[in-house]
Amino acid sequence: MKFKLYHDFKAVFERDPAARGFFGIFEVLFTYSGFHAICLHRITHLLYKIRIPVIPRIISQISRFFTGIEIHPGAVIGKGFFIDHGMGVVIGETTVIGNHVTLFQGVTLGGTGKIAGKRHPTIGDDVVIGTGAKVLGDITIGHNVKIGANSVVLKNVPDDSTVVGIPGRIVRQKGKVLDNLDHQDIPDPIIKSIKHLENEISEFKKIIIKKKRSKK
């Protein structure tokens, strides 16, 4: 547990440019809710593994109250785990997270129903999951995967991929662009529908004008 906590602490300085210098050590120790949440989870997971009832859940709920981050004691989390601005992060009981994974605020690693057994995702090493993304069900996210903000991922994702959208789709894999869809280029379906209606109205007006002219 100490070994993992060391890497968790180190990960903050590696991935957050705001944490720097000698005083950054104290800043992380006393003000980083993501680091506090993972520290408490390391304790609750140990208690959960040795089958101590109730107490792990109580501690996890206390952690949730103070940090805004909910991690079930049963979740398995590798070393170098980093939650950046973690408010609203939820990690389910049967989630398995690899090494050097980064989550941003509002991420959910959850289930899709009342299925017993493994019902939460398995996340590979060196994965980055963007703000508000939802990864749901017993699916596997490969190594070196990037999941865009607010994406909803419901299917397995292979290694070295980038996923965006609702539902999530792979737009880049092993450096090859599969889809030109980028965050700033995601189309707005409402605007698209309005423009379609405007075009139809314009065509309808032209027909009416032609009919009026033909009558004259």
N, C-alpha and C positions, 0 to 999 in steps of 0.2 A: 504493500500500500504506500509506503514512504517513497519507493522508487517511482511509482506512478505519479504521486503528488509533486515530486520534483520536476517531472516532465510537464505536468499540467501548469506549474508555476512558470517554468521556462517558456512554455508555449505562448503565454501572455506577452512576453517581451519580444518574441519572434514575430507575432502576428498583429500586435496592436501598437502603432507608432506613437500613441499617446503615453504608453508606459515606457519610460526611459530614465536613465540616470539613477543615482543612488537613492534619491527620495522616491523614485518610482517603485522601489521595492515596498516601501511602507504604504504607498498609494494602492498598490495591488492587494496587499495583505488586508487593508482596512476598508477599501471602498469598492472592490470589484465583486459584484454579486455573482457573476458567473463562476469565479474562482471559489467563492464561498459555497456555492451550490455543489460543485464537484467535490470539494473537501468533505462536506457532510454526506454526500452520496457514497464516497469511499467507505465511510463508517457504516452507513445503513446497509450497504451491500454486503459487507463483512458479517454483520449481524443476521442478515437475511440468509446468507449461505449456511450459517450454523443453526438455522431454523429457530431463532428467537422470535416468538410471536409478538405482534402488535407494536412493540417498541420501534422497529425500523420505520413503520408507516407513520408513527407519531413524529419521529424526528424529521422524516421527509416532508410532512405537512408543516412543521415549524419552519423548515428551510424554505418551503414554498411561500409562507407568510412573509418572511423577511426578504427573500430574493426575487419573488415573482416567477421562479423557475420550478417546475414540477418534474422530478425524476423519480420514477418508481424504484424502490430498493432492489427489485429483481433485475433491473437493466444491467447489462454487462458493457462496461466502457473501457476501452483501451487507454494507453498512455498518451500524453500530449493533447488532451481534450481541451478545447477552448470554446467558450460561449461568449460572444461579443454583444454587449447591451442585451442581456438575456431575457428581459421581461416577456412573459407569455410563452416561453419555451415549455413544451410538454414532451416527455419521453416515457413511453409505455413499458410495461412490465417485462415483456419478452424481447425487447429491443436488444440487439447486439451491435456495438459500435467499435470499429477498428481503431488503429493508432493515428494520431495527428489529424483528427477530424475537427472542423470548425463549423459551428452553428451561429446564425444571427438571430435577432429577436423575432419572436412569433412563430418559430419553427415547431411543427408537430410531427413527431415520429409515433404514429398511432395505429390503432386497429380499424377494422371496417365493420365490426359487429360483435356478436357474443360467441364467437368461435373459441373453443377451448384449445389449450396448447399454444404452440407458436403462432402468434397473431399480429406481431409487430415486425417492422423491417430489420434487415441485417445490412449494416453500412460498412463498406470496405475502408481501407486506409487512405489517408490524404484526400478526404472528401470535404468539399465546401458546400454548405446548404444555405441559400440566401434567405433574406428577410421574408417571413410570412409563408414560406414554402411548407407544403404538407406531403409527407411521405407515408402512405397508408397501406396496411396489410402485411402479410408475410411475403414480402418481396426482398430481392437482393439488389443492393446498389454496389456496383463494382468499385475497384480502386481508382483513385485519381479522377473522380467524377465531380463536376460542378453542376449544381441545381440552382436555377435562376429564382429570383425573388417572386413570391406568390405562385409558384408552380405547384401543381397537384400531381404527384407521381403515384401511379397505381400499378405499374408493371416493372419488371426487372430492367435494370440499366447495366449494360456491359462496361468494362473498364475503359478509362480514358475518354469519357463522353461528356458532353454538355447538354443539359436538358432544360427546356423552357416551356411555358404555356400551361393551359388547362384544357384537357388533360395534358400532362407533360409529354413532350416528344423530343427525340434526340435531334439536335441541330448540328452537332459536331462530334466526330468520333475519330480518335487517333490522329488529330490534326486536320482531318478532312471535313470540309463544310458540307453537310447534307441538306441544309435548308438555310436560306438567307435570312430567316426570321431572327431579328435581334431585338433586345428589349425596347429600344426606341422606335422600332419598326413594327411592333405588334399592332395590327389593324383594330380600329374601334368598330365593332359590329353595329352599334347604334348609328354612328355617322354614316357608315356604309349603307344602311337601310334607308336613312333619310335622303341621301344622294340618289339612291335608286328611285324613291318615290318622287323626288323633284324631277328626275328625267322623265318618268312616266307622265307626270302632270304637264310638263313642257310639251311632250308629244301629243297629249290629249288636247291641249290648247291649239296646237297647230292644226289638228284635224277639224276642230270646231270652226276655226277661222276659215279654213278651206271650204267647209260646207256653207258658211255664211256668204262667202264670195261667189260660190257657184250658184246660189239662189238669186243673187243680184244679177 
